[in-house]
Amino acid sequence: MKKTHVHSGMYAAVLSQAVGRAVLRWCAIILALVVWLFGMADISARADTVETQKLMFQFQNARTKKLVLHQPDLVAFLSGAGSGALNADITDHRGTLTFSSSVDRRLWARVNGRWGEDGQRKDKYGFGAMGLHAYVRPSLIVGGMIEADYLSQAGTVSDKEGLGAMAGPYFLARNANHPLFFEGRFLYGRASNGVRLLGDSKERPDTRRTLAQLKMSGQLRYGITTLIPSILASYATDDVSPRGGGSLPEQGIRLRQIKMRLGFRHTLRQMNGAPFTLNGGGALSSTSTRRYGSDALATVNQRDGHGRVNLGVSYFTQAGGAIVIDSFVDGLGASTSQNYGLKAAFNIRF
């Protein structure tokens, strides 16, 4: 007699479905694990790239501002004021060094250096310029200059280092009626900026740089009143070259800076043959930094501006003594708090 099990097919189907569900579950887990691993790695890579871009922008911004700040003043070549100098202040953990050649030579040089340590942070900056000019007329100079700068910032999170060079023409002119000077320059060059997050490889793309600067300074004398105007306009760019190497996308900054000042001196009266003078004036500074390139950075434009006013009196005796009183208010229009003060200085010779 033949026996059959009518439920064997049902049992096989149930077993097959259970095995299928288990296989699908494990496949889903493995797939999710693979996606999670590669996804987290990609997110981490993107996060590191964004952070490197931010550090590169901050470094480009710092180098450009220092480049504008350390531009050599050319007025002395026509005014004759000033002389060669060498100053050094060096301690165990910090130091400064400045050098300037004589102003009566057509071939000139300027050097500035600063370095220091603050805990685990180390900063180094060096700037040097050399130029040669010719006198087209006694009141007009035309020449050319070369510049080089170096900046290093090392900390606990990142290391940044840059070296660059620029070259270009300059001119200097003097007004025929007043000791009023006009100066301008246009420089072009390249730089290599290195940025590295600790534990990662260093990104070192090349950048192209330009600097245009116009300046007017001097004095306008009207009897017992002297006006002292000063206007400095600077425009600088620093762009990561598309073929500069590294994985960073093309990005750059545009820096626009205007500094204006108008001071005055007015002789109130003569006391014992020496002038008693009223001094004062106002100054305005405005800086705009624009970044372009990747949308990874949240801060695209930065603007900073502030004003300053001062008023005081001075009295210089024929014997060489001096009394100076000055008051000031600084930080007008700035987002930070204002500063104000009053100072007095006395110098008496016997």
Secondary structure, DSSP 8 states (H G I E B T S, - for coil): -----TTHHHHHHHHHHHHHHHHHHHHHHHHHHHHHHHHHHHHHHHHHHHHHHHHHHHHHHHHHHHHHHT----THHHH-----EEEEEE-SSEEEEEEE--TTSSEEEEEEEEEEEETTEEEEEEEEEEEEEEEEETTEEEEEEEEEEEEEEE-SSEEEEEEEEEEEEEEEEE-SSSSEEEEEEEEEEEEEEEEEETTS--B--EEEEEEEEEEEEE-EEETTEEEEEEEEEEEEEEEE-TTS-SS----EEEEEEEEEEEEEEEEEEEETTEEEEEEEEEEEEEEEEEEES-TT-S--EEEEEEEEEEEEEEEE-TTS-EEEEEEEEEEET-SS--EEEEEEEEE---
